[in-house]
Amino acid sequence: MPTSGAASGWRIVLLTVAPAVAHDFTLALRAQGHDVVALVVPAGIRGLRPLDVEGWAELGRLFEAAPPSVDVLLVSERAHLVPRLADLKPDLLLCFFFPWKLSPEALALPPLGAVNVHPSLLPRYRGPCPLGWALREDARELGLTFHRMDASFDTGPVLAQGTFPLKDEDTEEVVFEKLMLASRRLLPRVVERVARRDVGERQAEADATFAPFFDVAYRNIDWGDSARSVHLKVRACRFAGWREGRGDARARLQGRWVRVRRTRAWRGEDPRAEPGTLLARQGDELLVQCGDTPLWVVSHTPEEVT
């Protein structure tokens, strides 16, 4: 059994699919005197897909990100998770970007419990797509919550929360960097509360909102919508969890379907043209007329549509 002090040298198991979590959290927890004994990675539905090229690339990035002496354990089925965790004898489970729900048997294994990191200010945006919905609804700041895990998704008592500003020009990479920075700042407070066996604060159920998977139809861009609406859709899709598969926003442009990955606002006089008209080109960037003003399509690729 671990002692009650924060420097007791806990055995911690990280559950994630994010290389930055594997790297940053391991180093931060080691700096506080704890031992990250394993990185647990899920395979299959909603986890990594090791049977295709992209899945192997994702798994490779996780192996590269994991600091030396941390075993990376790929769990092929949810039914195998409890015995694998039991073999590791963890004092604490720490989840961040881990898509599987932990069973009561898994939650009962570590004497210090299980903590999840959820990218919203719970109880807002509970569910699998918090960042996607926040961006879809034009949030000007994003939130982060460390909470104890219980039988339901994202409902356990809160241990720490924080926010960080969101700029309109922030790319996917910048948003994720800000998210990781906020999580590292909160982590020492969380460790201290866990060491004290602090149960955390109950969430206010009356304030709860849900962030479900996006429907695939949301991907389709209508150039007759406002430029702001199109921009929000493109950015939200980059962070979305999908009911069916994965995907960027997509649109018809010059007679073909394209995947639209990034856009930026037009700064200048508004020309008059039909929505969907290609107005200008600068390198790979395309200026497209929307329902009110033009919008720069900064990054796009062809998409095969059957």
N, C-alpha and C positions, 0 to 999 in steps of 0.2 A: 504493500500500500504506500502511496506517496505521502509525504508529510504535508502539513498545511502551509508551509512556506513556499514563496514563489521561486526560490532557488533550490528546490528539492530534487531537481533532475528528473522530470517526468519523461515517460515513454509516450511520445506523441505520434499518431498516425495521421498524415495528411491525405485527404480524399479530394482529388481535383482532376480536371482535364487541361488546366492552364499552366503552361511552362513558367510564367512569371510567378505564379503562386508557389509552385514547387521550389523555385530558386529563392525568392525573396523571403518567404515565410520560414523556410528551413534555416537560412542564415540568421534571421531575426530571432527565432526561437533558440537557436544554439547560443546566440549572444546573451540570452537570458538564463543560460545554464541548463537547457532542456535538450533532449535527444529525439530528433525526428527519425524514427526507426524504419519508416517505410512510406512510400508514396503509392497510394492505391488508385488505380486508373480503371474506369469501367469501359467495357467493350459492348458493341451491339447497339440496340435502339437507344437513341438519345445520348449515347456515349461515343467513344472513338470507334472508327470503322476500320479495323486493321486488315481487312481483306481487300481493300482497294488502295490505289496509289496515294490518294490524299490522306487516307487513314494512317498508312505507314509513315507518311511525312509528319503528321501530327504526333504520332507516338515517338518518332525519332527526336522531335523537338523537346518532348518531355524528358527523354533520357538525357539529352544534352544539357537541359536546364537543371536537372537534379544534381545537387552538390555531391562530391565524393562520399562514399560510405552509406548513401541512402539507397536502399533497394527499391526498385520500381516493380510493383506487383500489378499485372494486368488480370482483371477478374472478368471471365468470359460471360458469366450468368449471375443474375441477382441472387439465386439460391446458393451460390458459392461464397457470397460475401461474408456471412457470419462465421463460418469455420476459418476462413482466411484471417479475419480480424482476430478471432480468438487465439490463433497461433501466435499473433504478434504481441499479445498481452499488453494492450495500450492502457495508459492511465487516462488519456484524453484523446478523443477524436475531434479533428478540426476539418470542416468541409468548406470549400469555396469553389464555385463552379463545378459542382458535382451533381449530375442530373438524376441520380437514383434516390428514391425515398428509403431511409434507413428503417428497418423493421424494429419492433420493440426489443427483440433479442439482441440486435446490434447495439441499440442505445443502452442496453443494460450492461454491456461488457465493461466499459471503462469506469473506474471508481469516481473519476472527476467529471464524467458525463461527456456529452457531445455538443460542440458549438458549430454553428453554421454562420457564414458570412453571406448576407443577402444584399444585392445592390439596389436598395431603396430605403427610404425611411419607413420601416414597418410601423403600423400595419398597412400603410399604403403600398400598392403594387405587390401584393402577395401573388405567388405563382411563378410560372416558368419564363416569363418574358417582361421583367420589370424595366430593364433599360429600353427595350423596344417601345413600350407604352409611354414611358416618360418622354422620350424623344418624339414620339408620334403626337403627343399632346403639348408639344412646344415648351417643355420644362426649361427654365433658365438656370437651375441648379439640380444636381443629382445627389442622391443620398446613399448611405451605406449603414448597415446594421449588423452587429454581431449579436447573435441570440442563441439561447439554449435550445436544443432540438427536443421536440416531443413527438407525439403520435401523428400529428398533421404537418403539412408543409407550411413553414414560415409563420408559425403561431406561438412559438415558445417565448419565454421571458427574455427581455432585452438586457444585454450587458453593456453595450456601447453603441453610440450612433454619431454620425458626422455627415457633413455636406461638403460639396465642392462646386465652384462655379462652372457653368457651361457656356462657352462662346460659340457663336453661330458658325465660325470657321473651324472649330475643333474637328479633326479627323477621328476616325475610329481608333487609331493608334494613340492620339493625344488623350482621348477620353479614357482609354484603358490605363494609360500612365497615371492620370489623375486619380483614378479609382484605386490603383495599387498604392499610390502615395498616401491616400487617405486611410487605407486599410493598415498600412504599416504604422501610421501615427496612432491608430486606435489599439493596435495589438497589445502593447504593454499594459494598458488599462484593463483589457480583457483578461490577460494572464493574472494580473493582481486580484481581480474579483473572483476568478476561478480558484485561485489559491486560498482565498478566504471562505470558500464554499458559499459564495454569494449566489442566491438563486436568481437574481435579476428582477426587473420590473415587468409586471404583466402588461401585455398589449391591450390597448383600448379597442374592443371589438366594434364599437360604434363607428370608429374611424376607418375601419378596414375597407380596402378596395382590392379588386382582383385583376391580375395581369395574365390573361390566358395566352396560349399560342395564337399567333396570327393565322388567319385564313389565307390560303394561297392566292385568292382573288385580290387581296390587298396589294399585291406586287404590281398590278397593272397601272401604269401612269396614264392619266387623261390630260393631254396637253391643254385642254380647255379649262382645267383648274388653274387657280392662281399659282404664280411662281413659288410663293411661300409654301403652299400646300404640297407642291411637287418636291420641293427641297426637303421638307419634313418627312415625306414618304421615303425618299431615297435614303436619308440618314437612318430612319427608324428600321428600315429593312436590313441594314448592315448589322444591327444589334438584335434582330428578332429571333425568337424561337418559333418554329413553324409547325403547324399541325401536320403537314405533309412535307417531308424533306427539308431542303434549305433553299435559299435563293435571294438574290438582290432584286430591287425594283426593276421592272422591265417596261419597254415602250416601243411603239412603232416609230421608226425614224427613217426617212427616205426609202420607204417601202420594205423595210426589214425590221425584224425584232432585234433589240439590243438590250443587254443588261446594263443598267445605269448604276454605277457604284458611288459616284460623288458629284455634287453640284455646288455652284456658288452663285451668289446674287449678281445681277447685272447692274453696273454703275454707269448711267448715261441716259441720254434721251431715249424715250420709248418709241421704237418704230411701229408702224401699223402693218400687221400681217396676220394671216390666218393662224390659229393655234397649230403647233406642230411644224411650222415652217422653219427650215434651217436658214438663219440670217447671216451667219459668219462662221469662219473657222480660223483658229489660231493653233497651229500644230495639231495635236490630238483633241483639243478642246473645241466643242461645238456650241454655238449660241442658238438656242431654240426659243421660238415664240410660245409663251403660255397664254392663258386666258386674259391676263392683265399686262404683264411685262415679260420681257425675255428672261431666260435663265441659262447660265453657262453649264453645260454638261462637261465636267472636268475629266471624268474617267468612265469609259464604257467599253464593252466587248460584245461581239456578236453572240446571239443566242439561237441555238437550233430549236425550232418549235415544230412539234409533230401535230 
